[in-house]
Amino acid sequence: MPKNKRLDVALTYIFGIGRATALKILDTTGIEWTKKTDDLSGDEVNVIRKEIESNFKVEGDLRRDITGNIKRLMDIGCYRGLRHRKGLPVRGQRTHTNARTRKGPRRSAVGKKKK
């Protein structure tokens, strides 16, 4: 976790934990969310760690699950799997214009420029 940040913000640096989940973790552990990470005692860090390990899937396990789900979609050949395989938007966005994040940089057509 980063140094000198509020706990609710610091927990979001962990992959798989957002603001709502961070606040839920702090509520169940009984630790004040306005506290800074530098002010935490060793016991409080252990309590937070145990809460996350027992109730939430984070970091490596979560990444493995997500990649497994995408691989399953690609293996069964469903529409979403085909979109993943081709590197196109998966959730119904338009591709005539935009979608540059998924499609990558534009391939320039040869002889397209007019002098």
C-alpha positions in Angstrom: 0.0 0.0 0.0 1.2 3.5 -0.7 2.6 5.7 2.1 0.8 8.6 3.7 -2.6 8.1 2.0 -6.1 7.7 3.6 -7.0 4.0 4.1 -10.0 4.0 1.8 -7.9 5.4 -1.1 -4.8 3.2 -0.2 -6.8 0.0 -0.4 -7.9 0.8 -4.0 -4.3 0.4 -5.1 -4.8 -3.4 -4.7 -6.1 -5.0 -7.9 -9.8 -6.0 -7.4 -10.6 -3.6 -4.6 -12.5 -0.4 -5.4 -13.8 2.4 -3.2 -17.0 0.6 -2.2 -15.1 -2.6 -1.3 -12.4 -0.7 0.6 -15.1 1.0 2.7 -16.8 -2.4 3.3 -13.5 -3.9 4.4 -12.8 -1.0 6.8 -16.4 -1.2 8.2 -16.1 -5.0 9.0 -12.7 -4.6 10.6 -13.8 -1.5 12.6 -10.9 0.7 11.5 -11.5 4.3 10.8 -11.4 5.1 7.0 -9.9 8.6 7.6 -6.8 7.1 9.2 -3.6 7.4 7.1 -1.5 4.3 6.2 1.5 5.6 8.1 -0.6 5.6 11.4 -1.6 1.9 11.2 -0.2 -0.5 13.8 1.0 -3.9 12.9 -2.2 -5.5 14.4 -4.4 -3.4 12.2 -2.5 -4.3 9.1 -2.9 -8.0 9.9 -6.6 -7.6 10.5 -7.1 -5.9 7.2 -4.9 -8.5 5.4 -6.9 -11.4 7.0 -10.2 -9.8 6.0 -9.1 -9.4 2.4 -7.6 -12.9 2.1 -10.7 -14.6 3.6 -13.5 -12.7 1.8 -12.1 -11.3 -1.4 -10.4 -12.5 -4.5 -7.6 -10.1 -5.4 -4.4 -9.7 -7.4 -3.0 -13.0 -9.0 -6.1 -15.1 -8.3 -8.5 -12.6 -9.7 -6.3 -12.0 -12.8 -6.1 -15.8 -13.4 -9.9 -16.1 -13.1 -10.5 -13.3 -15.6 -8.0 -14.7 -18.2 -9.6 -18.1 -17.7 -13.0 -16.8 -18.4 -11.9 -15.0 -21.5 -10.0 -18.1 -22.7 -13.2 -20.2 -22.1 -15.2 -17.7 -24.3 -12.6 -18.0 -27.0 -12.5 -21.8 -26.9 -16.3 -22.3 -27.2 -16.3 -19.8 -30.1 -19.2 -17.6 -28.9 -19.6 -14.1 -30.3 -17.8 -12.4 -27.3 -15.0 -14.9 -27.7 -14.6 -14.1 -31.4 -14.4 -10.4 -30.5 -11.7 -11.1 -28.0 -9.8 -13.1 -30.5 -10.0 -10.4 -33.2 -9.1 -7.6 -30.7 -12.3 -5.7 -31.3 -14.7 -4.2 -28.7 -16.6 -6.9 -26.9 -19.6 -5.0 -25.4 -21.4 -3.7 -28.5 -19.6 -0.5 -29.1 -19.4 1.0 -32.6 -16.3 0.3 -34.6 -16.8 2.4 -37.8 -15.3 5.3 -36.0 -13.6 5.2 -32.6 -12.6 1.9 -30.9 -9.0 2.9 -31.3 -8.1 1.5 -27.9 -9.0 -2.0 -28.9 -8.1 -1.8 -32.6 -4.7 -0.1 -32.1 -3.2 2.8 -34.1 -4.7 3.5 -37.6 -3.0 1.7 -40.4 -2.3 4.3 -43.0 -3.4 3.5 -46.6 -0.7 3.8 -49.2 -1.3 6.6 -51.7 -4.1 8.1 -49.6 -2.3 11.5 -49.2 -3.1 14.1 -51.8 -0.4 16.6 -52.8 
